[in-house]
Amino acid sequence: MLSVRVVAAPDVAKLVAAFPEDGAAPTSRHADRFERQQRGEITALAAWDDQTPVGYLFLRWPGAVDATAQCRSLGCAELADLTVAALARRRGAGRMLLDTAEALAAERGYDRLGLEVTVDNPFNDAARALYRRQGYRDAGFGVFTSGYTYWDAAGRPHRDEEPHCYLAKRLCTAGGKQCERE
C-alpha cells in the first residue's frame, strides 16, 4: 500500500539505498536534504510501498538560499526533484507526493506552489502531464535555462542545463480562504 510522509532520520539510509547517486557524488542528496530540513529550509517527502521507498520530492521554502528567482518573485513555496521509481509509476505515488506537498504548503499559509520543469525533454513527459492534471499552469516567466550538477565516476562535477518553464498552482490555504481556480 502506498503512503507518503515527511522524511525522518531512520528513512535517510533507506532512501540512499533505494536511490543511489550516479557517479561519485561527494554526498547523498537525501542526507543533505535531511540536514536542510532540520534547519527549516526545506521539507523532504518520500513515498513508500510498505517499508520500501518508491519516490521522493522536496518543498523549498522561499527563504532557502537556493530558492529560484521565480519562487521569490511569486512569494510561493517550491517543489523540486519529483522522482518516482519505475515500479511505482502509474500507481499514484507522484500524485500522492504532490497532494502531500500542496497540503503542507497550504498549512504554512502559502496560497501558491511553483516548480521548474523542462520544456521538451521526453524524459519529463509523464511529469509534465501529471503537473497539468494537478492544475499547474505556466506562471508567465517564459523559457529560461536551468539545470543541475552531477558527478562522473572520477568525482568530477559536470553541469547539465536545458530550457525550462515555471509552473504554479493556487492552493486552498488553511485559513479557509476560497480556492481560486486557474
C-alpha positions as CSV (number, residue, x, y, z in Angstrom):
1,M,0.0,0.0,0.0
2,L,1.4,3.4,-1.0
3,S,1.8,6.2,1.5
4,V,3.7,9.5,1.8
5,R,5.4,11.0,4.8
6,V,7.9,13.7,5.8
7,V,11.4,12.1,5.8
8,A,12.5,11.2,9.3
9,A,16.1,10.3,10.4
10,P,15.6,6.5,10.0
11,D,14.3,7.0,6.5
12,V,17.5,8.5,5.1
13,A,19.5,5.3,4.9
14,K,16.6,3.6,3.1
15,L,16.4,6.4,0.6
16,V,20.1,6.4,0.0
17,A,20.0,2.6,-0.6
18,A,16.9,2.7,-2.9
19,F,18.1,5.8,-4.9
20,P,21.9,5.7,-5.1
21,E,23.7,8.7,-6.5
22,D,25.1,8.2,-10.1
23,G,28.8,8.6,-10.4
24,A,30.8,9.7,-7.4
25,A,28.7,12.4,-5.8
26,P,30.5,13.8,-2.8
27,T,27.4,13.4,-0.6
28,S,24.0,11.9,-0.8
29,R,21.1,14.2,-1.8
30,H,18.9,12.5,0.8
31,A,21.3,13.1,3.7
32,D,21.9,16.7,2.5
33,R,18.2,17.3,2.3
34,F,17.5,15.9,5.8
35,E,20.1,18.2,7.2
36,R,18.4,21.2,5.4
37,Q,15.1,20.0,6.7
38,Q,16.4,20.1,10.2
39,R,17.4,23.7,9.7
40,G,13.9,24.5,8.4
41,E,14.9,25.4,4.8
42,I,13.0,22.6,3.1
43,T,10.7,19.7,3.8
44,A,11.6,16.4,2.3
45,L,8.9,13.9,1.4
46,A,9.1,10.2,0.5
47,A,6.6,7.8,-1.0
48,W,6.6,4.3,0.4
49,D,5.2,1.0,-0.7
50,D,5.0,-0.6,2.8
51,Q,8.6,-0.2,4.0
52,T,10.2,0.4,0.7
53,P,10.8,4.0,-0.6
54,V,9.5,4.4,-4.1
55,G,9.6,8.1,-4.6
56,Y,10.6,11.5,-3.2
57,L,10.4,15.2,-3.7
58,F,11.2,18.2,-1.6
59,L,9.5,21.5,-0.8
60,R,11.8,24.5,-0.8
61,W,10.6,27.4,1.3
62,P,11.0,30.9,-0.1
63,G,13.8,31.9,2.3
64,A,16.0,28.9,1.3
65,V,19.4,30.0,-0.2
66,D,18.7,28.1,-3.4
67,A,15.1,29.3,-3.9
68,T,14.7,30.3,-7.5
69,A,14.1,33.8,-8.7
70,Q,10.6,32.8,-9.8
71,C,9.8,31.4,-6.3
72,R,11.0,34.6,-4.7
73,S,9.1,36.7,-7.2
74,L,5.8,34.9,-6.6
75,G,6.4,34.5,-2.8
76,C,5.5,30.9,-3.1
77,A,6.8,27.5,-1.8
78,E,8.5,25.5,-4.5
79,L,8.6,21.8,-5.5
80,A,11.8,20.2,-6.6
81,D,13.2,16.8,-7.7
82,L,10.0,14.8,-8.0
83,T,11.2,11.2,-8.6
84,V,9.2,8.0,-8.7
85,A,10.8,4.6,-9.2
86,A,9.8,2.7,-12.3
87,L,8.0,0.0,-10.3
88,A,5.7,2.6,-8.7
89,R,4.8,4.7,-11.7
90,R,1.2,4.8,-12.8
91,R,0.2,3.7,-9.3
92,G,-0.4,7.2,-7.8
93,A,2.9,7.8,-6.0
94,G,3.6,11.0,-7.9
95,R,0.1,12.4,-7.3
96,M,0.3,11.4,-3.6
97,L,3.6,13.3,-3.3
98,L,2.2,16.4,-4.9
99,D,-1.0,16.2,-2.8
100,T,1.0,16.0,0.4
101,A,3.3,18.8,-0.6
102,E,0.3,21.0,-1.5
103,A,-1.3,20.3,1.8
104,L,1.9,21.2,3.7
105,A,2.4,24.4,1.8
106,A,-1.2,25.4,2.4
107,E,-0.9,24.6,6.1
108,R,2.0,27.1,6.3
109,G,-0.2,29.7,4.7
110,Y,1.2,29.7,1.1
111,D,-1.5,30.3,-1.4
112,R,0.7,29.2,-4.4
113,L,3.1,26.4,-5.1
114,G,5.6,26.6,-8.0
115,L,8.1,24.4,-9.8
116,E,10.6,24.4,-12.7
117,V,10.1,21.8,-15.4
118,T,11.9,21.1,-18.7
119,V,10.1,22.4,-21.8
120,D,10.6,19.4,-24.1
121,N,12.8,16.8,-22.5
122,P,11.0,13.5,-23.4
123,F,12.1,12.0,-20.0
124,N,9.8,14.5,-18.3
125,D,6.7,13.9,-20.4
126,A,4.9,12.0,-17.7
127,A,5.8,14.6,-15.1
128,R,4.5,17.5,-17.3
129,A,1.3,15.5,-17.8
130,L,0.9,15.0,-14.0
131,Y,1.5,18.6,-13.3
132,R,-1.1,19.6,-15.8
133,R,-3.7,17.2,-14.4
134,Q,-2.9,18.5,-10.9
135,G,-3.7,22.1,-12.0
136,Y,-0.2,23.6,-12.5
137,R,-0.1,26.2,-15.2
138,D,2.5,28.4,-16.8
139,A,3.4,31.3,-14.4
140,G,4.4,33.7,-17.2
141,F,8.2,33.7,-16.8
142,G,8.9,32.4,-20.3
143,V,11.5,29.9,-21.2
144,F,14.8,30.0,-19.3
145,T,17.9,27.8,-18.8
146,S,18.2,25.8,-15.7
147,G,19.8,22.6,-14.7
148,Y,21.8,20.6,-12.1
149,T,25.3,19.4,-11.2
150,Y,26.2,15.8,-11.4
151,W,29.5,13.9,-10.8
152,D,31.2,11.4,-13.0
153,A,32.9,8.2,-11.7
154,A,36.1,10.1,-11.1
155,G,34.3,12.6,-8.9
156,R,34.5,15.5,-11.4
157,P,31.4,17.8,-11.4
158,H,29.5,18.5,-14.6
159,R,26.6,20.8,-15.3
160,D,23.6,19.7,-17.3
161,E,21.3,22.6,-18.4
162,E,18.3,22.8,-20.7
163,P,15.2,25.0,-21.4
164,H,12.7,25.1,-18.6
165,C,9.5,26.9,-17.8
166,Y,7.9,27.8,-14.4
167,L,4.5,26.3,-13.4
168,A,2.4,27.4,-10.5
169,K,-0.8,26.4,-8.8
170,R,-3.1,28.3,-6.5
171,L,-3.8,26.4,-3.2
172,C,-6.5,26.5,-0.7
173,T,-4.9,27.9,2.5
174,A,-5.5,26.5,6.0
175,G,-7.4,29.7,6.9
176,G,-10.4,28.6,4.9
177,K,-10.0,31.1,2.1
178,Q,-11.9,30.4,-1.1
179,C,-9.8,28.5,-3.6
180,E,-9.0,30.3,-6.8
181,R,-9.2,28.2,-9.9
182,E,-6.5,28.8,-12.5
